Amino acid sequence: MAEDVWILGIHMTKFGKHPTLDTVDLASEAVLGALADGGVTMKDMGVIGAGCLMATSGGIGQQLQKQLGQTGIPVYNVANACATGATALRVAIMAVKSGEADMGLAFGVEKLSGAGLLSGGSRKDDSGTWNPSGRYGAVAPVDGRIGTEIMPGVFAQIGMEYGHKYGGTSFELFAKISEKNHAHSTLNPLAAYTKRMSLDEIMGDVMIAYPNTRPMCSANCDGAAAAVVVSGSKLKTLSLEQQRRAVKISASSLTTDPWEEACQILPDVNTLTRNAATQAYEQAGVGPADLDLIELHDCFATAELVHYDNLMLCERGGAVDFFKSGATWRDGTTPVNVSGGLESKGHPIAATGVANVWEVTTHLRGEGGDRQIAGAKVGMTHVIGLGSACGIHILEKAA
């Protein structure tokens, strides 16, 4: 029988600008924090899942070992777009679940402050004539021809598509989602930005890609997060305090796009998210109504709205009414992104998937301080990376 897997220790760095620290420094801070939080050391680890999207070829896992301890264990260096951190965590979970290791480490780290718009300027100019040949001839770059491949534009289109299909969206509605997340961030000392912003400030800021202004976009920044996972049988041999603070990983799902006879121009962030959520709910034996908080991938305000629907927090097509009900505020029935979300907490890509787990774990332990969701017992984390990949984890408080 497959082992239950638990979060034993977890930590995240302050997100923001860290000009004097490199990726190994940030990763080391997060990992040492997670090890200390779990009351264990590198000697106890049987596997490492290491995520760093912008420096995948550098062997960040091995670099970390050279800094903190080389024990000969397997290291999996992971790159999976914005789902990199969640994928690294899943690598460690699968190793423990299979019995290969009784304890594992996962981390994600990124240096992104000052990176600008992701995907911008990453390709040479297209020629003026489309040549239908070769790998890229069949699916020609769309930028400047029929749309955009730059993230703010893509997710702007996704939000507008949802509004076109179901109605009820507006510039002001999307801005109100951002207003909520910036308000939540004021209670999170590890967020990159902790300033509350008024609706007028958000709507009046620089327009990046309608309807997303600058405060409605995820913040590129530096940061790292790490988690130690342990098998249920090993956990029983540890101290009562370690057992008390452990959080059960009830579900871990990872999906990619299924084949669909549909347009490939605009990425479909909906189907694979709904599939991942369906799998996770089935694994955990819970439903959307059982969730006490959710950290979802609000890379843009428009993205948060569509994921209310994709995660089945509301009926299909009901995301606008769901938000308008006040449910997603921290004092609502279904708090979403009480950390401040990617728009305020920040989005150092590979760190985000683990940082979301840190936030939910903190609440399930009852250690959330001023932003604590009272009585939290079950939480969900969600990330999605275009390309595409979706990672979801459901966590439960120890009985």
VOLO-270375 format. One line per 3 residues: for each residue x, y, z of C-alpha. Coordinates in pm, whole numbers, always signed. Example, Ala and Ser with C-alpha at 12.3 -4.5 7.8 and 13.67 -1.06 7.14 Angstrom:
BEGIN
+1230 -450 +780; +1367 -106 +714
// end
This chain:
BEGIN
+0 +0 +0; +136 +343 -92; +254 +556 +196
+76 +865 +321; +302 +1168 +279; +323 +1465 +513
+479 +1810 +515; +727 +1796 +804; +907 +2127 +759
+858 +2425 +529; +998 +2773 +481; +999 +3063 +237
+1228 +3362 +210; +1108 +3718 +196; +1006 +3778 -165
+1137 +4093 -330; +1469 +4233 -450; +1781 +4062 -318
+2067 +4219 -516; +2342 +4076 -294; +2214 +3716 -298
+2232 +3464 -582; +2008 +3163 -642; +2220 +2931 -426
+2209 +3182 -138; +1830 +3209 -160; +1779 +2836 -199
+2008 +2767 +97; +1813 +3008 +317; +1484 +2839 +229
+1619 +2485 +267; +1792 +2551 +599; +1470 +2708 +722
+1264 +2406 +614; +1508 +2160 +772; +1509 +2355 +1099
+1129 +2382 +1091; +1105 +2004 +1057; +1376 +1930 +1314
+1589 +1734 +1065; +1912 +1773 +865; +2040 +1709 +514
+2159 +1365 +633; +1796 +1266 +677; +1700 +1347 +317
+1667 +1061 +67; +1584 +1261 -246; +1583 +1621 -368
+1346 +1784 -615; +1510 +2112 -721; +1331 +2377 -925
+1482 +2679 -1101; +1332 +2768 -1437; +1578 +3037 -1542
+1888 +2832 -1457; +1776 +2478 -1529; +2100 +2372 -1692
+2305 +2488 -1396; +2222 +2190 -1174; +2080 +2398 -891
+2020 +2085 -682; +2385 +1986 -695; +2493 +2345 -629
+2278 +2343 -316; +2435 +2014 -203; +2783 +2162 -236
+2670 +2444 -10; +2478 +2243 +251; +2598 +1883 +233
+2671 +1620 -30; +2529 +1283 +71; +2508 +1108 -266
+2129 +1104 -287; +1942 +1142 -617; +1871 +1497 -731
+1607 +1582 -989; +1649 +1927 -1143; +1304 +2037 -1256
+1177 +2293 -1506; +805 +2307 -1580; +716 +2671 -1647
+526 +2832 -1358; +446 +2483 -1225; +818 +2419 -1159
+797 +2439 -779; +486 +2225 -759; +652 +1970 -986
+968 +1960 -771; +747 +1898 -468; +564 +1623 -652
+898 +1455 -736; +979 +1433 -364; +625 +1318 -282
+638 +1039 -540; +977 +916 -415; +844 +894 -59
+510 +748 -165; +685 +473 -362; +905 +377 -67
+1228 +485 -237; +1289 +732 +46; +1124 +795 +381
+1207 +1166 +374; +1264 +1408 +88; +1336 +1772 +13
+1184 +1997 -250; +1265 +2358 -326; +1213 +2625 -586
+1423 +2937 -637; +1437 +3221 -887; +1607 +3556 -944
+1358 +3764 -1141; +1363 +4120 -1010; +1398 +4356 -1303
+1314 +4086 -1557; +1039 +4289 -1725; +762 +4121 -1923
+828 +3749 -1946; +861 +3624 -2305; +926 +3976 -2429
+1224 +4001 -2664; +1305 +3631 -2641; +1278 +3569 -3014
+1435 +3721 -3319; +1212 +3919 -3551; +981 +3719 -3774
+1021 +3763 -4146; +752 +3948 -4333; +650 +3633 -4519
+523 +3315 -4357; +696 +3005 -4490; +487 +2693 -4412
+772 +2447 -4361; +965 +2285 -4081; +875 +2257 -3713
+784 +2625 -3674; +627 +2662 -4015; +322 +2454 -3926
+256 +2658 -3612; +391 +3005 -3688; +464 +3257 -3411
+150 +3462 -3355; +301 +3772 -3199; +196 +4076 -3395
+4 +3870 -3649; -314 +3745 -3484; -252 +3813 -3117
+29 +3798 -2865; +250 +3548 -2688; +349 +3784 -2406
+197 +3674 -2076; -1 +3989 -1988; -165 +3982 -2329
-239 +3610 -2318; -411 +3627 -1980; -590 +3946 -2072
-742 +3757 -2364; -830 +3462 -2141; -1022 +3689 -1901
-1196 +3871 -2184; -1292 +3538 -2342; -1456 +3430 -2014
-1653 +3754 -2001; -1758 +3718 -2364; -1881 +3365 -2297
-2059 +3414 -1965; -2105 +3792 -1926; -2072 +4014 -1620
-1703 +4105 -1643; -1570 +4459 -1658; -1248 +4653 -1608
-1371 +4749 -1262; -1455 +4389 -1167; -1104 +4266 -1250
-956 +4563 -1062; -1159 +4467 -755; -994 +4124 -755
-658 +4299 -744; -784 +4531 -471; -865 +4224 -260
-522 +4070 -304; -334 +4391 -228; -546 +4429 +87
-459 +4073 +193; -87 +4139 +142; -78 +4398 +419
-90 +4110 +669; +191 +3911 +505; +539 +4034 +607
+707 +3805 +351; +522 +3952 +52; +716 +4161 -198
+455 +4437 -173; +248 +4501 +139; +73 +4822 +41
-304 +4839 +25; -421 +4996 -300; -753 +5165 -365
-968 +5076 -662; -894 +5416 -818; -518 +5365 -777
-536 +5024 -943; -753 +5137 -1232; -551 +5453 -1283
-212 +5286 -1296; -18 +5202 -1612; -217 +4981 -1849
-16 +4671 -1938; -271 +4471 -2140; -637 +4562 -2107
-798 +4495 -1865; -483 +4437 -1655; -302 +4743 -1521
+36 +4711 -1351; -97 +4630 -999; -313 +4357 -1155
-3 +4173 -1284; +217 +3931 -1091; +532 +4086 -953
+862 +3954 -1088; +1094 +3924 -789; +1359 +3713 -619
+1278 +3440 -370; +1286 +3077 -267; +1073 +2826 -79
+1144 +2473 +41; +960 +2182 +198; +1057 +1859 +371
+819 +1568 +316; +806 +1249 +521; +626 +916 +504
+350 +839 +750; +542 +545 +894; +857 +751 +948
+654 +1035 +1102; +531 +798 +1372; +890 +752 +1490
+947 +1125 +1537; +865 +1345 +1836; +511 +1430 +1934
+578 +1795 +1849; +693 +1702 +1498; +381 +1489 +1456
+156 +1767 +1585; +286 +2021 +1334; +293 +1784 +1036
+38 +1852 +761; -97 +1572 +544; -66 +1591 +168
-402 +1441 +75; -364 +1496 -298; -95 +1580 -551
-193 +1610 -916; -9 +1726 -1225; -168 +1758 -1569
-87 +1879 -1917; -313 +1968 -2208; -520 +1683 -2348
-569 +1675 -2723; -869 +1877 -2826; -1002 +1964 -3169
-983 +2332 -3099; -787 +2647 -3173; -424 +2629 -3059
-369 +3004 -3085; -496 +3103 -2739; -363 +2870 -2465
-632 +2672 -2285; -565 +2717 -1913; -908 +2581 -1827
-923 +2215 -1929; -602 +2096 -1767; -681 +2292 -1448
-1028 +2140 -1424; -877 +1795 -1487; -613 +1846 -1217
-875 +1969 -970; -1102 +1670 -1044; -812 +1432 -981
-713 +1610 -660; -1063 +1613 -514; -1095 +1241 -590
-757 +1160 -433; -829 +1359 -118; -1191 +1254 -83
-1304 +1614 -43; -1494 +1865 -252; -1470 +2239 -314
-1709 +2309 -25; -1461 +2147 +217; -1180 +2392 +138
-1105 +2649 +407; -860 +2846 +191; -710 +2838 -157
-385 +2976 -293; -440 +2987 -668; -232 +3113 -959
-336 +3478 -996; -54 +3567 -1235; -301 +3835 -1348
-634 +3947 -1205; -806 +3801 -1510; -652 +3460 -1433
-790 +3452 -1079; -1145 +3495 -1203; -1136 +3207 -1452
-974 +2975 -1197; -1265 +3019 -954; -1457 +2832 -1221
-1180 +2588 -1317; -1131 +2479 -955; -1508 +2435 -923
-1536 +2686 -640; -1854 +2800 -816; -2087 +2658 -1078
-1964 +2673 -1437; -1994 +3026 -1565; -2061 +3162 -1216
-1722 +3317 -1131; -1845 +3677 -1149; -2132 +3624 -906
-1904 +3414 -684; -1656 +3700 -652; -1926 +3962 -607
-2064 +3761 -313; -1750 +3843 -113; -1664 +3474 -75
-1298 +3513 -174; -1201 +3776 +83; -1020 +3643 +390
-1336 +3686 +598; -1552 +3524 +329; -1673 +3167 +294
-1393 +3063 +54; -1082 +3277 +115; -858 +3298 -191
-498 +3423 -189; -486 +3546 +169; -109 +3572 +117
-167 +3858 -126; -133 +3626 -423; +118 +3661 -703
+8 +4020 -760; +140 +4125 -418; +333 +3838 -263
+531 +3817 -586; +609 +3550 -842; +967 +3419 -846
+852 +3148 -1085; +1002 +2826 -948; +944 +2929 -587
+573 +2998 -626; +444 +2640 -618; +619 +2567 -288
+544 +2912 -143; +172 +2849 -196; +208 +2527 +3
+391 +2720 +275; +100 +2962 +304; -165 +2692 +336
+52 +2485 +574; +97 +2790 +797; -281 +2830 +833
-344 +2459 +892; -88 +2471 +1172; -264 +2773 +1320
+49 +2984 +1279; -84 +3251 +1042; -78 +3537 +1292
-295 +3835 +1198; -400 +3677 +868; -487 +3337 +1017
-800 +3174 +878; -972 +3058 +1193; -1030 +2685 +1220
-861 +2604 +887; -845 +2227 +832; -827 +2177 +455
-657 +2389 +190; -567 +2378 -179; -273 +2515 -377
-277 +2564 -755; -23 +2675 -1013; -32 +2673 -1390
+246 +2722 -1640; +179 +2791 -2004; +294 +2520 -2235
+103 +2390 -2035; +126 +2229 -1691; -102 +2248 -1387
-6 +2136 -1038; -254 +2108 -751; -202 +1995 -392
-465 +1947 -122; -340 +1965 +236; -513 +1863 +559
-449 +1944 +922; -334 +1656 +1139; -621 +1502 +1334
// end
